[in-house]
């Protein structure tokens, strides 16, 4: 391994032996490929928030004129790094893998002009013979809510909420349970939009991202069950927590609130199921 890789290994006590062995093997194999200009850990390993359950995200930089040949050769290169029980290409430059020991690693292929778009706080060098890490940007500002995503989640939440009378009226409680699960996930997604960090990472790290009060809200949501009462209760509870947060994020993003849609959904629930959602709930 390079000195950079050893420095990473010494500074991270979270990686288990299987993860560390995979990183070391990837560094050894990729450093033998003349097309490879550098390799960085990104994702949770790049941020330093990894643990023994994390997947390994490797960002491999090659010259622009070598991208196609490197990606075409990737199955063979991957086999040199580790045998896999699962390998999938997500587009032409991203590859997912699972080893027989269930070590998960993803590889994305980039070019030197993309280095300045990464930051020193989210990319850690594993193999950098040309000193390209010097081109990494300084740590970025905390991420703000994405207005388009906030708007989409809110409108979709209200649309799905308005389907509750369909599931209840048809006594399709399994369908209603699935709908409540969608609302629960959209509540989580909206909470994540309100997290101001440089790189939020994946949803499998909620405890590290959400403040204690938000975690308590999620932990206190009623269990999903395929019964009339449980489906209705889950919908009401999710809406009770979702709508105030959605309003606050719309205001922060300068977005108009979809008042007509909300009003129609409220009236629809009241008329068909005699459900009156709270007008205002602190979040």
Secondary structure as the mmCIF struct_conf table of DSSP 4:
data_model
#
loop_
_struct_conf.conf_type_id
_struct_conf.id
_struct_conf.beg_label_comp_id
_struct_conf.beg_label_asym_id
_struct_conf.beg_label_seq_id
_struct_conf.end_label_comp_id
_struct_conf.end_label_asym_id
_struct_conf.end_label_seq_id
HELX_RH_AL_P HELX_RH_AL_P1 UNK A 3 UNK A 11
HELX_RH_AL_P HELX_RH_AL_P2 UNK A 17 UNK A 31
TURN_TY1_P TURN_TY1_P1 UNK A 32 UNK A 32
TURN_TY1_P TURN_TY1_P2 UNK A 34 UNK A 35
STRN STRN1 UNK A 36 UNK A 42
HELX_RH_AL_P HELX_RH_AL_P3 UNK A 43 UNK A 47
TURN_TY1_P TURN_TY1_P3 UNK A 48 UNK A 48
TURN_TY1_P TURN_TY1_P4 UNK A 52 UNK A 53
STRN STRN2 UNK A 56 UNK A 62
HELX_RH_3T_P HELX_RH_3T_P1 UNK A 64 UNK A 66
HELX_RH_AL_P HELX_RH_AL_P4 UNK A 67 UNK A 72
TURN_TY1_P TURN_TY1_P5 UNK A 73 UNK A 73
HELX_RH_AL_P HELX_RH_AL_P5 UNK A 74 UNK A 81
BEND BEND1 UNK A 85 UNK A 85
STRN STRN3 UNK A 86 UNK A 89
BEND BEND2 UNK A 90 UNK A 93
STRN STRN4 UNK A 94 UNK A 98
TURN_TY1_P TURN_TY1_P6 UNK A 100 UNK A 101
STRN STRN5 UNK A 104 UNK A 110
HELX_RH_3T_P HELX_RH_3T_P2 UNK A 112 UNK A 117
BEND BEND3 UNK A 118 UNK A 118
STRN STRN6 UNK A 119 UNK A 119
TURN_TY1_P TURN_TY1_P7 UNK A 120 UNK A 122
STRN STRN7 UNK A 124 UNK A 127
TURN_TY1_P TURN_TY1_P8 UNK A 129 UNK A 130
HELX_RH_3T_P HELX_RH_3T_P3 UNK A 132 UNK A 135
BEND BEND4 UNK A 136 UNK A 136
STRN STRN8 UNK A 137 UNK A 137
HELX_LH_PP_P HELX_LH_PP_P1 UNK A 138 UNK A 145
HELX_RH_AL_P HELX_RH_AL_P6 UNK A 147 UNK A 161
TURN_TY1_P TURN_TY1_P9 UNK A 162 UNK A 163
HELX_RH_AL_P HELX_RH_AL_P7 UNK A 164 UNK A 169
TURN_TY1_P TURN_TY1_P10 UNK A 170 UNK A 171
HELX_RH_AL_P HELX_RH_AL_P8 UNK A 173 UNK A 193
TURN_TY1_P TURN_TY1_P11 UNK A 194 UNK A 194
BEND BEND5 UNK A 197 UNK A 198
HELX_RH_3T_P HELX_RH_3T_P4 UNK A 203 UNK A 205
HELX_RH_AL_P HELX_RH_AL_P9 UNK A 206 UNK A 209
BEND BEND6 UNK A 210 UNK A 210
HELX_RH_AL_P HELX_RH_AL_P10 UNK A 212 UNK A 219
TURN_TY1_P TURN_TY1_P12 UNK A 220 UNK A 220
BEND BEND7 UNK A 221 UNK A 221
HELX_LH_PP_P HELX_LH_PP_P2 UNK A 222 UNK A 224
BEND BEND8 UNK A 226 UNK A 227
HELX_RH_AL_P HELX_RH_AL_P11 UNK A 228 UNK A 253
TURN_TY1_P TURN_TY1_P13 UNK A 254 UNK A 254
HELX_LH_PP_P HELX_LH_PP_P3 UNK A 255 UNK A 257
HELX_RH_AL_P HELX_RH_AL_P12 UNK A 259 UNK A 273
BEND BEND9 UNK A 279 UNK A 279
#
